[in-house]
Structures are given as C-alpha cells and as structure tokens.
Amino acid sequence: MVLEKLTGPIKEFGLFAGLYYGLDRALMLARSPFRLYFYELMAQPIGRTDRVPAGLKKGLEVRQIARGDVELGSMPVTEDVLAWRFKQRTVCLGAFQKGRFVAYMWLCFGPYEEDEVRCRFVPIPEEESVWDFDFYVFPADRFGLGFASLWDAANEFLRNRGVRFSFSRVSRFNLASRRTHQHFGWKRLGRAFFLKAKQFQLMVATISPYVHIAMNNSSRPTFQLRA
Amino acid sequence: MTSDLDVLCGFIREKLGHQGELDPTADLLRLEILDSFNIVEMAMFIQQTFGIELQGEDITRDNFARLADMVALIERRRADG
C-alpha cells in the first residue's frame, strides 16, 4: 500500500514528474509553506469545424457570463479570484443544457496575470491570440456534451474575432486536461517549474526568461509566447 | 448475425484503436478507452449505424460508460420508434 502510493505517481507521470509530484505532496503533508507547480505552456489552433453535430446540440446553449451574473456564484472560485479576472480583458463563456449551467471557460485577450503563481503570460501576436484558462465542467455533467459544445462555441467566438491560436498553461499532473489539448492538436511551447512560499518564488523554465527569483509580491516573470 | 454489441466493439477497435479486451460491463470511461471527445464520435456512429435519433441529454455517463448501457440505449430508442 505504501509502496503503491510512492510508485503510483511515477507510473502515472513518469520518473521526473512523479518524483516532483511526490515532493509537492510531501511538502503539503508536512504543512510546509513551500509548494511546487509544474506547468506545460501550450498553443492550440482555433478549430474550423464543430465537433458536435447540430442535431445533438438541441437544448444546449452557450452564452457569455458577465460580472454580477448568478452563475458566478456556483463556480468553485473565490470572489477575490473572480474580481482579479474581471480586472483583466477577460470573457467568460458558459454552457447550459436546457437552462442548467453545466460548464464554463475563461478567455483573456491580451496579457494574462496568472492567479495560482505570480507570473504574466503574453501571447503574441496579440490580435491573433487569446489565453484560455479554467475550463470547468460540473461533476454531474462530465462526459456530457457541454464540454465539446463549449469548445465549439468558443472556437466560433474566437474565429469571428480573427483569433488563430489559443494559449494556455496546463498542470503536468492534470492528465484529463492534457488529453483534451492533445485532441485539439496542441503544441507544447515549454515547461515552467515554480517553488513558492509566501512572498518568495523561484521559477525555472525551458524557455525565456528561464530563471526568475522573486522576493516580493510585485515581482513576477513574463513569458512571451508565440505559436 | 452481428449483434449490436459486436458492432459497437468493432467501432471501438477500428476507429478508436483499442486492441485489448472489451467487457460489456466494464466502465470504459474509467478505463480511459472512451473520453469526452470520442463519446461524441460514438454517439454519431450509433445514430448513423442504427438509424436512431439521440438527443443531447442522452449523452451521459449512465448511457455511455459501458457497452451494455449503450446497447440498452439503442434498444430503448428503437422501442420509441
């Protein structure tokens, strides 16, 4: 049982990522202020064809969720984080099945300030790029059509605005999210590792700016990402 | 005569590339043989092959997690006419 717990992440994520994951769990169990994050930075082309045929979309609606809408209250996100998101050039799209809120996603036009670690992502060229984040399907609706329909609607929304690529960061440990992006033909642009404790943050990445050390909350690395 | 189950198994093997065992009662989502994306492909295949109409609300875990669930869904829709 103990051996399985130790070797499980290595089997699942590979040797390096498995050890990294194990170290983060150990830090958490030891109630250490330090936490580790491992992101893959990626770009995916905006799809030109719908994945869900129109016939199956009956009863499904995708619409924009604005500041103050009741749906925001059912998102597993704190009010501070929502306020932080609305300060940026963001759009939130929600999918509804016969009026029931089943999934949502966020898009940011222009630079995106990450809320899990201190970091700024700048997709370029700006007019052809968007940052997508927090794609969430409510547990009761996982494996339904909300997921694929929401991406279809988002792609149409972005195509109409001349956007060609969507950029994102995916946790190396979120295998479902990685699989999703693989379906969309993702291209991995680089990897970034963060060690964070209160105001201190160390970042090491495989792409520029490669290394960054922050000793206070105002200091953060910036990634310029091009597909 | 080929059963509905054989047809579904054929699709999973040929189109999704799964070469291992296919137990009709096994949870294909848990086994990661199916996911949110290829469930849509599976639904489209079922509509075209069996000549039945599915609604968006039919595409649920309860109806698509197991091959036996899919066969039961096909039979229900056939009975609906």
Chai-1 contact restraints between the chains, C-beta under 6 A:
chainA,res_idxA,chainB,res_idxB,connection_type,confidence,min_distance_angstrom,max_distance_angstrom,comment,restraint_id
A,R51,B,V40,contact,1.0,0.0,6.0,A-B,restraint_1
A,V52,B,V40,contact,1.0,0.0,6.0,A-B,restraint_2
A,L56,B,G56,contact,1.0,0.0,6.0,A-B,restraint_3
A,K58,B,G56,contact,1.0,0.0,6.0,A-B,restraint_4
A,G59,B,G56,contact,1.0,0.0,6.0,A-B,restraint_5
A,L60,B,G56,contact,1.0,0.0,6.0,A-B,restraint_6
A,F143,B,L29,contact,1.0,0.0,6.0,A-B,restraint_7
A,F143,B,S36,contact,1.0,0.0,6.0,A-B,restraint_8
A,F143,B,I39,contact,1.0,0.0,6.0,A-B,restraint_9
A,F143,B,R61,contact,1.0,0.0,6.0,A-B,restraint_10
A,G144,B,I59,contact,1.0,0.0,6.0,A-B,restraint_11
A,G144,B,T60,contact,1.0,0.0,6.0,A-B,restraint_12
A,L145,B,G56,contact,1.0,0.0,6.0,A-B,restraint_13
A,L145,B,I59,contact,1.0,0.0,6.0,A-B,restraint_14
A,F147,B,S36,contact,1.0,0.0,6.0,A-B,restraint_15
A,A148,B,V40,contact,1.0,0.0,6.0,A-B,restraint_16
A,H183,B,F37,contact,1.0,0.0,6.0,A-B,restraint_17
